[in-house]
Amino acid sequence: MGAGTTLGHHLLKLLVAPGRRRFAQHTGELESVQRARLARWLSAASRSPEGQRRGLRADWSWEEFARQQPVTTYTDYADVLRQQRERRQSLLMDSPVMRYQPTSGSTSAVKWIPYTKMFLDELDQVITAWVGDLYRQFPQQGHGTHYWSLSWIPTELRGQTAGDINDDMKMLSWGKRLLAYLTQAAPQEIALAETSDDSLFATVAHLAADPALGFISVWSPTFGLGLLEQMSVWRAELAEVLAQGHWGARTARMAGLPCPRAPHAAALLRGWNGQMSPDFFAALWPQLAVLSAWDTAAAAPWARRLQGLLPHASFQGKGLWATEGVVTFPFEGRYPLAYLSHFYEFEDAHDGRICAPWQLREGQEVIPLMTTGSGFARYKMSDVLRVTAPLGQVPCFTFLGRNDGVDLVGEKTSATTAQAAQDTLRLEGALPVTLLALDQARHRCPGYVLLLECGEHAPQAALQRDAAEQVEHALQANFHYKLARELGQLQHAACVALPRMRELYLDQCRERGMIEGNIKIEPLRHWPGEVPDVLRQVLDA
């Protein structure tokens, strides 16, 4: 590890320590802190053109705010955000927009989230506490370089971003960000390569070249698995590039990005047979101390697979982060509310009652509403959480799954129902990727299809029949699904099992314009329109 990396860690650790202490010190003041966050938001929002149009007032209490303002979704802001981008003005908040961060929903529509200075200050609060706690819990990661995921956007959308990079480090204040860049194994300019494929190659090359890698942070564990698998696929080209310190045929597409030179890594890659082996990755990254990724609900089996390839590193889950804001994060082994950042409310998942965070009770299942510095007010998430024992007065949570269900013909299938169905599956060596709700399943009629990833030599036909029966049985526990089946509105559940199903599914998501690195493995996904050919061949057989 270089002197710059050592100095960066030392100074960054000093800078983030107060943020960790601040988060810990005020856990007994939840209501007063949250009311102050709302007052700060109302002050800025009421001065904005949109706030004045909506009649927002800086002196509102939470009770009055909740009475006057409706619960919202992205659709409520789409028009004003389009005007903001076209006019280059801040219409929602009296805070300058620093950039727009793209994110994608399950049907591929790209949403552009305004990252104002106020919103970035809110994110800095939580990421400072998180990084400070990382240094305290896992001191060894402070002796190596870091990889924080760069979620570059699809090739065809790059012209719309004005050079913005979807960089996790940009959530930090500029001073901490400069220090954090000193610790990075992969430069941020990777995202400026001509195509997503080139960005991925450059990422893998920089990571493979770095024997001092101490920390890997990705969002989806399938993205982390993809990095390791692509290293295997590209091992010959990577060995040549790292031996020569030259991008070779990719040079013109790398936007001037310097190429690493690493003879030792080149030799390891040349001697590797490409099998996904923990021994190989331990030899490549002997100092890897911490791996961080989503590890709940549908991500759980993929997180376990990723951990199995890097068992010499400690593992930490992510909590609930979204492009629109953060709800929970890992802190002292728990997942508390990021109460110093945004203002939060929670809708009871069963009776719809909305309460403040200081009114939550342990065991309650809730859906978060966020009021953030982006200008979003009472913005409803699509996630269900269970309240667990508090940290001081601050509620902690367990992530249960997404709440955005599917209703093809009135069957009302929820993501939590789909996750429960997959949790009960008895599968020998196969892993569920997702349950697709297809407008045109078998015989062009609506229905549900489970995607499974199986081994190369698995008995695919028998596995597909057995899994389809299990899924159908589980889904029929839902009255509305059972009724739709009896009325002939839905086809019997089906299953498609293939050795590289996860890769095929993620490729289809990318083709629909979804954001690389942020694509999640979801328990349930509505797939409108044409069915991918690889699925159609099995369904119509």
SVG drawing of the C-alpha trace seen along z (x, -y; Angstrom):
<svg xmlns="http://www.w3.org/2000/svg" viewBox="-64 -32 70 67">
<polyline fill="none" stroke="black" stroke-width="0.4" points="0.0,0.0 1.4,-3.4 2.1,-6.3 -0.8,-8.3 -3.2,-5.5 -1.8,-5.3 -2.1,-9.0 -5.6,-9.0 -6.8,-6.4 -5.3,-8.2 -6.8,-11.6 -10.2,-10.1 -10.4,-8.2 -9.9,-11.4 -12.5,-13.2 -15.3,-10.6 -14.8,-9.8 -16.8,-12.9 -19.7,-11.8 -19.8,-8.3 -19.7,-9.9 -22.5,-12.4 -24.7,-9.6 -24.1,-7.6 -24.5,-10.5 -27.9,-11.7 -29.7,-8.4 -31.7,-9.4 -33.1,-12.5 -35.0,-11.0 -38.1,-13.1 -36.4,-16.5 -33.8,-15.6 -36.4,-14.5 -38.6,-17.5 -35.6,-19.7 -34.8,-17.9 -38.4,-18.6 -38.2,-22.3 -35.0,-22.6 -36.6,-21.0 -39.8,-23.2 -37.6,-26.3 -35.9,-25.4 -38.9,-24.0 -41.2,-26.9 -38.8,-29.3 -38.8,-27.4 -41.1,-28.2 -42.8,-24.8 -43.1,-25.1 -44.8,-28.5 -47.1,-27.1 -48.0,-24.2 -48.5,-26.6 -45.7,-25.1 -45.0,-27.0 -41.8,-27.0 -43.7,-27.1 -45.6,-23.9 -45.3,-21.2 -45.1,-17.6 -48.8,-17.1 -49.8,-20.0 -47.3,-18.9 -48.9,-15.4 -52.4,-16.9 -51.6,-19.3 -49.3,-17.2 -50.2,-14.0 -48.1,-10.9 -46.2,-11.0 -44.4,-8.8 -42.0,-9.7 -44.9,-10.3 -45.9,-13.4 -42.5,-15.0 -41.9,-13.9 -43.1,-17.1 -41.4,-19.5 -38.2,-17.5 -38.3,-17.7 -38.7,-21.4 -35.9,-21.6 -33.5,-19.8 -34.6,-21.8 -34.3,-25.2 -31.3,-24.3 -33.2,-25.7 -34.0,-24.5 -37.8,-24.5 -38.4,-22.0 -36.0,-23.2 -34.1,-26.4 -30.8,-24.5 -28.7,-24.3 -28.9,-21.0 -25.4,-19.6 -26.3,-16.8 -29.1,-14.3 -28.6,-10.7 -30.3,-8.1 -32.0,-5.1 -34.4,-2.6 -37.5,-0.8 -38.7,2.7 -40.2,1.7 -37.0,0.0 -38.2,-3.6 -35.3,-5.8 -35.9,-8.2 -33.6,-11.2 -33.2,-12.1 -32.0,-15.7 -29.0,-15.7 -29.1,-19.1 -26.5,-20.5 -28.9,-19.9 -29.5,-16.3 -25.8,-15.6 -25.3,-17.1 -27.9,-14.6 -26.1,-11.7 -22.8,-12.9 -24.2,-12.6 -25.0,-8.9 -22.1,-7.8 -19.7,-9.5 -21.2,-7.6 -21.0,-4.3 -17.4,-4.8 -16.5,-5.8 -18.0,-2.7 -16.2,-0.6 -12.9,-1.9 -13.9,-1.0 -15.4,2.5 -12.9,3.6 -9.6,1.9 -7.8,4.2 -9.7,2.6 -8.0,-0.6 -4.6,0.9 -5.6,1.6 -7.1,0.0 -10.9,-0.2 -13.3,0.5 -16.6,-1.4 -18.8,-0.5 -19.1,-2.8 -22.6,-2.2 -22.0,-3.4 -25.0,-3.9 -26.0,-2.2 -24.0,-3.1 -27.0,-4.7 -27.8,-7.0 -24.3,-8.4 -25.0,-11.4 -27.8,-12.5 -25.6,-12.8 -23.4,-15.8 -20.4,-13.8 -21.8,-12.9 -20.4,-9.7 -22.6,-7.5 -20.0,-7.3 -20.6,-6.2 -17.9,-8.6 -19.9,-11.6 -22.1,-11.1 -19.3,-12.4 -18.5,-16.1 -15.7,-17.3 -12.9,-17.1 -13.7,-13.6 -14.2,-12.6 -10.7,-13.8 -9.2,-11.8 -11.3,-8.7 -10.1,-8.9 -6.5,-8.4 -7.6,-5.0 -9.3,-3.8 -8.2,-0.7 -10.2,-1.8 -10.2,-5.4 -13.6,-7.1 -12.8,-7.8 -13.5,-4.2 -17.2,-5.2 -16.2,-7.4 -15.0,-4.5 -16.9,-4.3 -19.2,-1.4 -20.4,0.5 -18.3,3.5 -15.2,1.4 -16.0,-0.1 -16.4,3.3 -13.1,4.5 -11.2,1.6 -12.7,2.2 -11.7,5.8 -8.2,4.9 -7.6,2.4 -8.9,4.7 -6.9,7.7 -3.8,5.5 -4.1,4.5 -2.7,7.0 -3.4,4.5 -7.2,4.5 -8.7,4.4 -12.4,3.6 -15.0,4.3 -18.4,2.4 -21.0,3.4 -24.7,3.0 -26.1,6.1 -24.1,9.3 -24.9,10.4 -22.8,7.4 -20.0,8.6 -20.3,12.1 -20.3,10.7 -17.0,9.0 -15.4,12.2 -16.9,14.3 -15.8,11.7 -12.3,12.0 -12.5,15.6 -13.9,15.0 -11.3,12.3 -8.4,13.9 -6.2,14.2 -6.8,10.7 -6.4,9.3 -3.1,11.2 -1.8,9.6 -3.0,6.1 -1.5,6.2 1.8,7.7 2.2,4.9 0.5,2.0 -1.4,1.2 -5.2,1.6 -4.4,3.1 -7.4,3.2 -9.5,1.3 -7.2,-1.7 -9.2,-4.1 -12.4,-3.4 -10.8,-4.0 -11.0,-7.8 -7.4,-8.3 -7.6,-6.1 -4.2,-5.0 -3.7,-1.2 -2.3,0.6 0.8,2.8 1.0,5.8 3.3,8.7 2.5,10.7 -1.3,10.5 -0.7,11.3 1.2,14.5 -1.6,15.5 -4.2,15.0 -2.1,17.0 -1.9,19.9 -5.6,19.9 -7.9,22.5 -10.9,20.1 -12.6,22.1 -14.3,20.0 -12.0,20.9 -11.6,19.2 -7.9,20.1 -7.4,18.1 -9.0,15.0 -7.2,15.3 -3.9,15.4 -4.9,12.4 -6.2,10.3 -4.5,11.6 -5.3,8.4 -9.0,8.4 -10.6,7.7 -14.3,6.7 -16.9,7.4 -20.1,5.4 -23.3,6.1 -27.0,6.5 -27.7,9.8 -31.5,9.8 -34.6,11.2 -34.0,12.2 -30.3,11.1 -29.6,13.6 -28.6,16.7 -26.4,14.7 -24.7,12.9 -23.9,16.4 -22.4,17.5 -20.3,14.3 -19.1,14.8 -18.2,18.4 -15.7,17.1 -14.1,14.6 -14.3,16.4 -11.1,14.8 -13.0,11.4 -15.5,10.4 -19.0,9.6 -21.3,6.7 -24.8,6.1 -25.9,2.8 -29.2,1.8 -31.8,0.0 -30.3,-2.6 -32.0,-3.9 -31.0,-6.5 -33.8,-8.6 -32.4,-8.4 -31.3,-6.2 -33.4,-4.6 -31.1,-2.3 -27.4,-1.5 -25.1,0.9 -23.9,-0.5 -22.5,1.4 -23.9,4.6 -27.4,3.3 -29.5,1.5 -30.8,-1.7 -32.8,-4.5 -30.5,-7.2 -32.2,-9.7 -29.7,-12.5 -30.3,-12.6 -33.8,-12.9 -37.2,-13.3 -39.0,-10.0 -42.6,-8.7 -43.8,-5.1 -47.0,-3.6 -48.2,-0.5 -48.1,2.3 -51.3,3.8 -53.7,1.0 -52.2,-1.9 -51.9,-4.2 -49.0,-6.6 -46.8,-7.3 -43.6,-9.2 -40.4,-7.2 -40.7,-8.0 -44.2,-6.3 -43.0,-2.9 -43.3,0.3 -41.1,3.3 -42.5,6.0 -44.5,3.6 -44.2,4.0 -43.9,0.7 -43.3,-1.1 -41.0,-4.1 -41.9,-7.6 -39.0,-10.0 -38.9,-13.8 -35.5,-14.7 -33.3,-17.5 -34.0,-16.6 -37.4,-18.2 -39.4,-15.0 -42.1,-15.2 -43.5,-12.1 -42.1,-10.0 -43.3,-6.4 -40.8,-3.7 -41.6,-0.2 -40.0,1.7 -41.4,3.5 -39.4,3.4 -39.9,5.0 -39.1,2.8 -36.6,4.4 -35.1,3.4 -34.0,-0.2 -30.6,-1.7 -31.3,-4.2 -34.6,-5.7 -33.7,-5.1 -35.7,-2.2 -33.7,0.5 -35.1,2.6 -35.0,5.9 -35.7,5.7 -38.5,8.0 -38.8,7.3 -40.4,5.1 -44.0,4.1 -44.6,3.3 -46.8,6.3 -48.2,7.5 -51.8,7.6 -52.1,9.1 -55.7,10.1 -56.7,9.3 -54.6,11.9 -52.8,9.3 -49.4,11.1 -47.1,9.2 -43.3,9.3 -43.4,10.7 -45.7,13.5 -43.3,14.3 -40.3,14.3 -42.2,16.6 -42.9,19.0 -39.3,19.1 -38.2,19.5 -40.2,22.8 -38.8,24.3 -36.9,27.6 -34.2,27.4 -31.1,29.5 -28.3,27.1 -30.4,24.6 -31.0,21.0 -34.0,18.9 -33.3,15.7 -36.8,14.2 -40.5,14.9 -41.6,13.2 -45.2,12.1 -45.6,12.3 -48.4,10.7 -47.7,13.4 -46.6,16.6 -47.6,20.0 -49.9,19.8 -49.6,16.0 -51.7,16.0 -50.7,14.3 -48.9,16.3 -46.0,16.6 -42.6,18.1 -39.9,18.9 -36.3,18.4 -33.8,20.9 -30.0,21.1 -28.9,24.7 -25.7,26.7 -24.4,27.6 -25.4,31.3 -28.7,30.8 -31.8,32.7 -33.4,29.5 -36.7,31.0 -37.4,32.7 -36.2,29.7 -38.5,27.4 -41.6,29.7 -41.0,30.1 -40.3,26.4 -43.3,25.3 -45.5,27.5 -44.0,26.2 -44.5,22.5 -48.1,23.2 -48.9,24.8 -47.4,21.9 -49.1,19.2 -52.5,20.9 -52.4,20.1 -53.3,16.5 -57.1,16.5 -57.1,14.1 -54.4,16.1 -56.4,19.3 -59.6,17.7 -57.8,16.4 -56.5,19.8 -59.9,21.4 -61.5,18.8 -58.8,19.6 -57.4,16.1 -53.8,17.3 -51.8,20.2 -50.3,22.8 -47.0,21.5 -44.0,22.5 -40.3,22.7 -37.3,22.2 -34.0,23.6 -30.7,22.8 -27.0,22.9 -26.4,19.2 -29.9,17.9 -28.7,15.0 -26.5,13.7 -29.2,14.1 -31.7,12.3 -29.3,9.4 -28.5,9.1 -32.2,8.6 -32.5,6.0 -29.6,4.1 -31.2,4.3 -34.3,2.6 -32.0,-0.3 -31.7,0.5 -28.7,-0.9 -25.6,1.2 -24.5,2.0 -27.9,1.1 -29.9,4.0 -31.2,6.0 -32.3,9.6 -35.9,9.2 -38.3,11.9 -41.0,10.7 -40.9,8.7 -43.6,7.7 -42.2,8.2 -44.6,6.4 -44.4,6.9 -42.4,9.5 -40.9,12.5 -37.2,13.0 -36.5,15.6 -34.6,17.9 -37.7,18.1 -40.2,18.4 -38.4,21.5 -38.9,23.3 -42.4,22.0 -43.7,23.0 -42.0,26.4"/>
</svg>
